[in-house]
Amino acid sequence: MNQIRLSASSYSNTAPLVWSFLYGAQKGMYELIMDNAPARSAELMSQGQVTAALVPVIEFQRIPDLAMIPDVCVGASGRVESVCLVTDGRELADVSAVALDTSSRTSATLTRLVFQEFLDTTPDYRVARPDLETMLAESDCALLIGDPALTVDETKYRKFDLAAEWHSRTGLGFIFAVWMTHISNTDLVRTVDFKAARDEGVAHIEDIITNYEDRIQMDRESFKQYLSQTIRYQTDEEMVAGMELYFALAQKHGITDTMREPTFI
């Protein structure tokens, strides 16, 4: 593969990490594939179709021979707002069936851990397209991720923030996605300045909000707070510790077969 190909989801919370490649200093330097869901980036990485991708972190345990690009992520120290469980008003402990958003990999695993590790319950899990009314017509709880989760009507539904549920029980932050590459592509990927791209994107939050304002029905100040304060784009020790615990619990509950320690290039 001669040209560097990158893949990321089109959710607004990834926009600061790819703005530079689309509009900024690194525009046109690499081919960028913007699919709708994080799960698609994982598929492209698994198939060897891309050089690097913004991949759900759980895929590090499933796709062989991956390494992570350090210090750049989509994560949260407390609340995340855009990854949530939604019910018709009932408590999570009373849930019997969960509709899992097909777009999700990391958050689907986190959902299982919240129920099985923290609540000691095992509801039925059903994969569903991210349409809240349809999901709740067939299950009493729904997992939503990304932009659809931002505008849940909390006068009609009860919303449980998954990163907040994790933090309240572990005291740790959570990393949802990181740039990953196959180890064989390490030297090539080192030529891409992902940190500079992140910093440039964060500096253009106002432009990103303008790009998304027709698609996401949030007031501008709330959207700005979400992108500039709620979402964390740089890892810290607490977030990496959270990722390590998440990997260990996923193996404990049989969700993954392996427990590989995080490997960074």
C-alpha positions as CSV (number, residue, x, y, z in Angstrom):
1,M,0.0,0.0,0.0
2,N,1.9,3.1,-1.2
3,Q,-0.5,5.9,-0.3
4,I,-1.4,6.3,3.3
5,R,-5.1,5.7,3.8
6,L,-6.9,6.8,7.1
7,S,-10.3,6.0,8.3
8,A,-12.6,7.6,11.0
9,S,-16.2,7.8,11.8
10,S,-18.2,10.9,10.8
11,Y,-19.5,11.6,14.3
12,S,-18.9,15.1,15.5
13,N,-16.7,13.9,18.4
14,T,-14.1,12.7,16.0
15,A,-14.1,15.9,14.0
16,P,-11.2,17.6,15.9
17,L,-9.0,14.6,15.1
18,V,-9.6,14.8,11.4
19,W,-10.2,18.5,10.7
20,S,-6.5,19.0,9.7
21,F,-6.7,16.2,7.1
22,L,-9.9,17.6,5.6
23,Y,-9.4,21.4,5.8
24,G,-6.2,22.3,7.6
25,A,-2.4,22.0,7.3
26,Q,-2.5,18.3,6.4
27,K,-5.3,18.6,3.8
28,G,-4.7,16.4,0.7
29,M,-1.6,14.7,2.2
30,Y,-3.5,11.4,2.8
31,E,-6.6,9.6,1.6
32,L,-9.3,9.9,4.3
33,I,-12.3,7.6,4.5
34,M,-15.1,8.9,6.6
35,D,-17.7,6.2,7.2
36,N,-20.7,6.7,9.4
37,A,-19.8,4.4,12.3
38,P,-16.7,3.3,14.3
39,A,-17.5,-0.3,13.6
40,R,-16.8,0.3,9.9
41,S,-13.3,1.7,10.7
42,A,-12.6,-1.5,12.6
43,E,-13.7,-3.6,9.6
44,L,-11.4,-1.7,7.3
45,M,-8.5,-2.1,9.6
46,S,-9.2,-5.8,10.1
47,Q,-9.3,-6.3,6.3
48,G,-6.0,-4.4,5.8
49,Q,-7.8,-1.7,3.7
50,V,-6.3,1.2,5.5
51,T,-3.0,2.3,6.9
52,A,-4.4,3.6,10.2
53,A,-7.9,4.1,11.6
54,L,-9.6,5.6,14.5
55,V,-10.7,2.3,15.9
56,P,-13.0,1.3,18.9
57,V,-10.5,0.3,21.6
58,I,-12.0,-3.2,22.1
59,E,-10.8,-4.1,18.7
60,F,-7.2,-4.0,20.0
61,Q,-8.1,-7.3,21.6
62,R,-9.7,-8.8,18.5
63,I,-7.6,-7.7,15.5
64,P,-4.1,-9.3,15.6
65,D,-0.9,-7.3,15.5
66,L,-2.2,-3.8,16.2
67,A,-0.4,-1.0,17.8
68,M,-1.9,2.3,19.1
69,I,-0.8,5.8,18.3
70,P,-0.1,7.4,21.7
71,D,-1.5,10.5,23.3
72,V,-4.5,10.9,20.9
73,C,-8.0,9.5,21.6
74,V,-11.7,10.0,21.9
75,G,-12.3,9.7,25.6
76,A,-13.8,11.1,28.7
77,S,-12.8,11.7,32.3
78,G,-16.3,11.7,33.6
79,R,-19.5,12.2,31.6
80,V,-19.3,11.7,27.8
81,E,-22.9,12.7,26.8
82,S,-22.7,10.8,23.5
83,V,-22.6,7.2,24.8
84,C,-25.7,6.3,26.8
85,L,-28.2,3.7,27.8
86,V,-31.8,4.9,27.5
87,T,-34.9,3.4,29.2
88,D,-38.6,4.3,29.4
89,G,-37.9,5.4,33.0
90,R,-36.9,2.2,34.7
91,E,-33.6,1.7,36.6
92,L,-30.8,-0.3,34.9
93,A,-31.1,-3.0,37.5
94,D,-34.7,-3.6,36.3
95,V,-33.7,-4.0,32.6
96,S,-34.4,-7.4,31.0
97,A,-33.4,-6.7,27.3
98,V,-30.9,-4.3,25.7
99,A,-30.9,-3.2,22.1
100,L,-27.3,-2.6,21.1
101,D,-26.5,0.0,18.5
102,T,-25.0,-1.7,15.4
103,S,-22.6,1.2,15.1
104,S,-20.8,0.3,18.4
105,R,-18.1,-2.1,19.4
106,T,-16.4,-0.6,22.5
107,S,-19.7,0.8,24.0
108,A,-21.5,-2.6,23.4
109,T,-18.8,-4.2,25.5
110,L,-19.0,-1.5,28.1
111,T,-22.7,-2.0,28.3
112,R,-22.2,-5.7,29.1
113,L,-19.7,-4.8,31.8
114,V,-22.0,-2.3,33.4
115,F,-24.7,-5.0,33.7
116,Q,-22.6,-8.1,34.4
117,E,-19.8,-6.7,36.5
118,F,-21.4,-3.8,38.3
119,L,-25.1,-4.7,38.5
120,D,-24.6,-8.5,38.5
121,T,-27.4,-9.0,36.0
122,T,-27.4,-10.5,32.5
123,P,-30.2,-9.1,30.3
124,D,-30.8,-10.3,26.8
125,Y,-28.8,-8.5,24.2
126,R,-30.2,-7.7,20.7
127,V,-28.4,-5.9,17.9
128,A,-30.4,-3.1,16.4
129,R,-30.2,-0.1,14.1
130,P,-29.8,3.2,16.1
131,D,-33.5,4.2,16.0
132,L,-34.5,4.9,19.6
133,E,-38.3,4.4,19.3
134,T,-37.9,1.1,17.4
135,M,-35.2,-0.1,19.8
136,L,-37.4,0.6,22.8
137,A,-40.5,-1.0,21.2
138,E,-38.6,-4.3,21.2
139,S,-36.4,-3.9,24.3
140,D,-36.7,-2.1,27.6
141,C,-33.2,-0.5,27.2
142,A,-31.3,0.9,24.2
143,L,-27.6,1.7,23.7
144,L,-27.0,4.8,21.6
145,I,-23.6,6.2,20.6
146,G,-22.4,9.3,18.8
147,D,-24.5,12.1,17.6
148,P,-27.9,10.3,18.0
149,A,-27.2,10.1,21.7
150,L,-26.7,13.8,22.1
151,T,-30.3,14.8,21.6
152,V,-32.3,12.2,23.5
153,D,-35.5,13.7,24.9
154,E,-34.9,13.4,28.6
155,T,-38.5,14.6,29.3
156,K,-39.6,11.4,27.6
157,Y,-36.8,8.9,28.4
158,R,-34.3,8.2,31.1
159,K,-30.7,8.6,30.0
160,F,-27.7,6.9,31.7
161,D,-24.3,8.2,30.6
162,L,-22.0,5.2,30.2
163,A,-18.8,7.0,30.9
164,A,-20.3,8.4,34.1
165,E,-21.5,4.9,35.1
166,W,-18.0,3.6,34.6
167,H,-16.3,6.5,36.5
168,S,-18.7,6.3,39.4
169,R,-17.7,2.6,40.0
170,T,-14.0,2.7,39.1
171,G,-12.9,6.3,39.6
172,L,-11.2,6.1,36.2
173,G,-11.6,7.7,32.8
174,F,-12.5,5.9,29.7
175,I,-11.1,5.7,26.2
176,F,-13.5,4.9,23.4
177,A,-11.4,5.1,20.3
178,V,-7.7,5.6,19.4
179,W,-5.8,5.7,16.1
180,M,-4.4,2.2,15.4
181,T,-2.3,0.6,12.8
182,H,-0.9,-2.9,12.0
183,I,2.6,-3.2,13.4
184,S,3.9,-3.8,9.9
185,N,2.9,-0.3,9.0
186,T,4.5,1.4,12.0
187,D,7.3,3.2,10.1
188,L,4.9,4.5,7.5
189,V,2.4,5.7,10.2
190,R,5.2,7.6,12.0
191,T,5.2,10.0,9.1
192,V,1.7,11.2,10.0
193,D,1.5,13.8,12.7
194,F,-1.7,12.8,14.5
195,K,-0.9,15.1,17.5
196,A,-0.5,18.2,15.3
197,A,-3.8,17.2,13.6
198,R,-5.5,17.0,17.0
199,D,-4.1,20.3,18.2
200,E,-5.2,22.1,14.9
201,G,-8.7,20.5,15.1
202,V,-9.1,21.6,18.7
203,A,-8.1,25.1,17.8
204,H,-10.9,25.1,15.1
205,I,-13.8,24.0,17.3
206,E,-15.9,26.9,16.2
207,D,-15.6,25.9,12.5
208,I,-16.4,22.3,13.4
209,I,-19.6,23.4,15.2
210,T,-20.6,25.4,12.1
211,N,-20.1,22.3,10.0
212,Y,-22.4,20.2,12.2
213,E,-25.0,22.7,13.3
214,D,-27.5,21.7,10.6
215,R,-27.2,18.0,11.6
216,I,-27.2,18.2,15.4
217,Q,-30.0,20.0,17.1
218,M,-28.1,21.5,20.1
219,D,-27.6,25.1,21.0
220,R,-24.2,26.3,20.1
221,E,-22.9,26.8,23.6
222,S,-23.9,23.3,24.7
223,F,-22.3,21.8,21.6
224,K,-19.1,23.8,22.2
225,Q,-18.9,22.6,25.7
226,Y,-19.4,19.0,24.5
227,L,-16.6,19.2,22.0
228,S,-14.1,21.4,23.9
229,Q,-14.6,20.2,27.5
230,T,-16.6,16.9,27.8
231,I,-14.7,14.9,25.1
232,R,-11.0,14.4,25.9
233,Y,-8.7,14.1,22.9
234,Q,-5.5,13.5,24.8
235,T,-4.9,10.5,27.0
236,D,-3.7,10.6,30.6
237,E,-2.7,8.0,33.1
238,E,-6.2,7.7,34.6
239,M,-7.7,7.1,31.2
240,V,-5.0,4.5,30.2
241,A,-5.6,2.7,33.6
242,G,-9.3,2.7,32.7
243,M,-8.6,1.1,29.4
244,E,-6.4,-1.6,31.0
245,L,-9.2,-2.4,33.5
246,Y,-11.8,-2.5,30.7
247,F,-9.7,-5.0,28.8
248,A,-9.3,-7.2,31.9
249,L,-13.0,-7.2,32.6
250,A,-13.9,-7.9,29.0
251,Q,-11.7,-11.1,29.2
252,K,-13.1,-12.0,32.7
253,H,-16.6,-12.0,31.3
254,G,-15.7,-13.9,28.1
255,I,-16.4,-11.0,25.8
256,T,-12.8,-11.2,24.5
257,D,-10.5,-14.2,24.4
258,T,-7.3,-12.3,25.1
259,M,-5.9,-9.7,27.4
260,R,-3.1,-7.9,25.5
261,E,-1.4,-5.0,27.3
262,P,-1.8,-1.8,25.3
263,T,1.0,-1.4,22.8
264,F,1.9,2.1,21.6
265,I,4.1,2.9,18.6
